Amino acid sequence: MQKTKKVDPILHRQKCPACEYYTVYRAIPAGDKALDTCTHCGHQVAIAWHHEIKAVFKNSEKFLKNLEEMCPELKELRNPGDHIKLD
């Protein structure tokens, strides 16, 4: 009997290609893939789930954290459903 490690959903920020808002995304693992979902409009993308995926999200967060100096509105993206439009 093989034990499966439960992995909690990962919340991360990014720009949604469907609604074009910067928003909080939720990545929910399902085997070797994950559903990455915009918590504003519900747009979903299947992504490969691998052992370094958390590092990928962390690098993306670093980029957005640095961008907060020019666009302080990005700091408001904390909870699922939060969204902002940047020109």
C-alpha positions, 0 to 999 in steps of 0.5 A, a space after each residue: 500500500 503506497 501512501 500519498 502525501 496530501 499537498 495543500 493548495 498553493 495561493 500565488 499572485 499573477 496576471 490572468 490571461 482571461 480577465 486581464 486582472 492581477 489576482 490571487 491564483 489557487 493551484 490545486 494538485 491532482 497527481 502529476 498535474 495541478 489546476 491553477 485557477 484565477 480566484 476572480 473569474 474562475 479561469 483554469 489552466 492545467 500545469 505540470 506538478 513537479 517537486 520544484 513547483 513551489 520554487 517557481 511560484 516563489 520566484 514569481 512572488 519575488 518578481 511581483 514583490 519587486 514590482 510593488 515599488 512601482 505599483 503599490 496596488 499589488 500589495 492589496 492582493 492577499 486573499 482569494 478573489 482580490 483583483 486589480 487592473 494595472 494599465 
